[in-house]
């Protein structure tokens, strides 16, 4: 559950953001190339490009941080308790890097929130955290789920996040991280059929996300690439 941002079904990815769906979560991974791999996006694509690769039970889980460095009001993003998207060690002692990680995290949450809400266009929150190219790619990713009446659930940890500033080190950056789709699944909204990654599929997906800082100080997603087994 590939940008990316559950389980992948590369043969039907489950959750991956752009890594080609193995089960359903994979859809995220496959966005750029429409190759889902993790968390069952159930797409038919087969690429390791995610999110526009290289193109310019309990209460709901609310947005972890609406507090970035700029004074812009961030969207309030909520995920249901049955989908636990967690972020281990997504922080930095550097204020700029922390702001980048915070926005990258919320962008990923916005993408899965759109899938769960059955919003093929991504909704306002994703549009807030995406550039136009990034949003176009993410919509392809989301539709690999919504077009098949799929939603996602389970546990999808995102971990080992790292940030590299590019160019003038002020407006461009790359964030890399890994996800583990071992406990992420997709479920058909009508039939209730549940799918996970096929046997033998590596549940770990490596993501590389390019971001650009807009005039309001928000770090937006430009493109995402994913590689299953890259962790």
C-alpha positions in Angstrom: 0.0 0.0 0.0 4.3 2.0 -4.7 3.9 8.0 -4.3 4.2 7.5 -4.9 2.6 7.5 -3.3 -0.2 -0.5 0.1 0.4 -3.8 -1.4 1.4 -4.3 -4.9 0.1 -6.7 -7.5 2.8 -6.7 -9.9 1.2 -9.5 -11.4 -1.2 -7.5 -9.8 0.4 -5.2 -7.3 -1.4 -4.3 -4.3 -0.2 -1.0 -3.0 2.9 0.3 -4.6 2.7 3.8 -5.8 4.2 3.4 -9.1 5.9 0.1 -9.0 3.3 -1.8 -10.8 0.7 -3.4 -8.7 1.4 -6.7 -7.4 -1.6 -6.8 -5.2 -3.2 -3.5 -5.1 -1.1 -1.2 -3.2 1.3 -1.1 -6.0 -0.7 1.2 -8.0 1.1 4.1 -6.5 4.4 2.9 -7.9 3.1 2.3 -11.3 1.6 5.6 -11.9 4.2 7.1 -14.0 4.2 4.2 -16.2 0.9 2.9 -15.0 2.7 0.1 -13.5 1.3 -0.8 -10.2 3.2 -2.9 -7.9 2.3 -2.6 -4.5 -1.0 -2.8 -2.8 -3.0 -3.8 -5.6 -3.6 -1.0 -7.9 -4.5 -3.9 -10.1 -3.2 -2.1 -13.0 -1.8 -3.8 -16.1 1.2 -1.6 -16.4 4.6 -2.9 -15.6 7.1 -0.3 -15.0 9.2 0.8 -12.1 8.3 4.4 -12.7 6.0 5.9 -10.2 4.3 9.1 -10.1 5.4 10.6 -13.2 8.8 9.4 -13.2 11.0 12.1 -14.5 8.2 14.1 -15.9 8.3 17.7 -15.1 -11.5 0.9 13.9 -10.4 3.6 16.0 -10.8 7.2 15.1 -9.5 8.4 11.8 -5.8 9.3 11.5 -5.6 13.0 10.9 -2.8 15.0 9.2 0.3 14.6 11.2 1.4 18.2 10.6 -0.3 21.3 9.4 2.6 23.2 10.7 5.2 23.6 8.1 7.5 26.5 8.1 5.3 28.8 5.9 2.1 30.2 7.3 0.0 28.6 4.6 -3.0 26.6 5.9 -2.5 23.0 5.0 -5.4 20.6 4.2 -6.7 18.4 6.9 -6.2 14.9 5.7 -7.8 11.9 7.4 -7.3 8.2 6.8 -9.5 5.5 8.3 -8.2 3.4 11.2 -8.2 0.3 9.0 -5.4 1.7 6.9 -2.3 2.4 9.0 0.1 4.5 6.9 3.0 5.1 9.3 6.2 7.1 8.9 9.2 5.8 10.9 12.0 8.4 11.5 10.6 10.9 9.0 12.3 13.8 10.6 15.5 15.9 10.5 17.3 18.3 12.8 17.5 20.7 9.8 14.4 22.9 9.4 14.4 22.9 5.6 14.8 19.2 5.4 12.0 18.7 8.0 9.7 20.9 6.0 10.4 18.9 2.9 9.7 15.6 4.7 6.5 16.9 6.2 5.1 18.0 2.9 6.2 14.7 1.2 4.5 12.8 3.9 1.2 14.7 3.6 1.3 14.3 -0.2 1.5 10.5 0.2 -1.3 10.5 2.7 -3.4 12.7 0.4 -3.0 10.1 -2.4 -4.2 7.2 -0.4 -7.0 9.3 1.1 -8.2 9.9 -2.5 -8.2 6.2 -3.2 -10.1 5.3 -0.1 -12.6 8.1 -0.7 -13.0 6.9 -4.3 -11.9 10.2 -5.8 -10.3 9.5 -9.2 -9.3 13.2 -9.6 -7.4 13.1 -6.4 -9.3 15.8 -4.4 -8.3 19.2 -3.2 -5.6 17.9 -0.8 -3.6 16.1 -3.4 -3.9 19.1 -5.8 -2.4 21.2 -2.9 0.7 19.0 -2.6 1.2 18.2 -6.3 2.5 20.2 -9.3 0.4 19.9 -12.4 2.7 17.1 -13.8 2.7 15.4 -10.5 -1.1 15.5 -10.2 -1.6 14.2 -13.7 0.6 11.2 -12.8 -1.1 10.6 -9.5 -4.5 10.6 -11.1 -3.4 7.8 -13.3 -2.2 5.9 -10.2 -5.5 6.5 -8.3 -7.6 5.4 -11.2 -5.9 2.1 -11.3 -7.8 1.5 -8.1 -11.0 3.5 -8.5 -11.6 2.1 -12.0 -11.7 -1.4 -10.5 -13.7 -0.4 -7.4 -10.7 -1.1 -5.2 -9.9 0.4 -1.9 -6.9 -0.3 0.4 -6.5 -1.4 4.0 -3.9 -2.9 6.4 -0.5 -1.6 7.4 1.9 0.3 5.2 5.0 1.5 6.9 7.1 4.1 5.1 10.6 4.3 6.5 14.3 5.2 6.0 13.5 8.6 4.5 16.4 10.7 3.3 16.5 14.2 1.7 18.9 15.7 -0.8 18.6 19.4 -1.8 19.3 20.2 -5.4 20.6 23.2 -7.4 20.5 26.3 -5.3 19.4 24.1 -2.4 16.4 26.3 -1.8 13.7 25.2 -4.2 14.3 21.7 -5.4 14.8 18.4 -3.6 14.6 14.7 -3.7 13.2 12.5 -1.0 13.9 8.7 -1.0 12.2 6.2 1.2 11.0 2.6 1.4 7.7 1.0 2.0 6.9 -2.5 3.2 3.6 -3.9 1.8 3.7 -7.2 3.7 0.5 -6.3 5.6 -1.2 -4.1 3.0 -4.1 -5.2 0.9 -6.8 -4.1 -1.6 -10.5 -4.9 -1.3 -13.2 -4.7 -4.0 -15.9 -2.3 -2.8 -18.6 -4.4 -4.4 -17.5 -8.1 -4.1 -15.4 -7.5 -0.9 -12.7 -9.7 -2.5 -9.3 -9.1 -0.8 -5.9 -9.3 -2.5 -2.4 -9.0 -1.3 1.0 -9.3 -3.1 1.4 -12.6 -5.0 3.6 -15.3 -3.4 7.2 -14.6 -4.1 6.8 -10.9 -4.6 9.3 -8.7 -2.7 7.0 -6.6 -0.4 9.6 -3.8 -0.1 9.5 -0.9 -2.6 12.1 1.9 -2.9 10.8 5.4 -3.9 12.5 8.5 -5.2 10.4 11.6 -5.2 11.3 14.9 -6.8 9.8 18.0 -5.2 9.7 21.7 -5.9 9.0 24.6 -3.5 6.2 26.8 -4.7 5.7 30.5 -4.0 3.7 29.8 -0.9 6.5 27.7 0.6 4.9 24.3 0.0 7.1 21.5 -1.3 5.1 19.9 -4.1 5.5 16.6 -5.8 6.9 16.8 -9.3 7.5 13.2 -10.1 7.9 9.8 -8.4 9.9 6.7 -9.3 9.8 3.3 -7.6 11.7 0.1 -7.7 10.4 -3.1 -6.1 13.1 -4.8 -4.1 15.2 -1.7 -4.2 15.4 -1.5 -0.4 
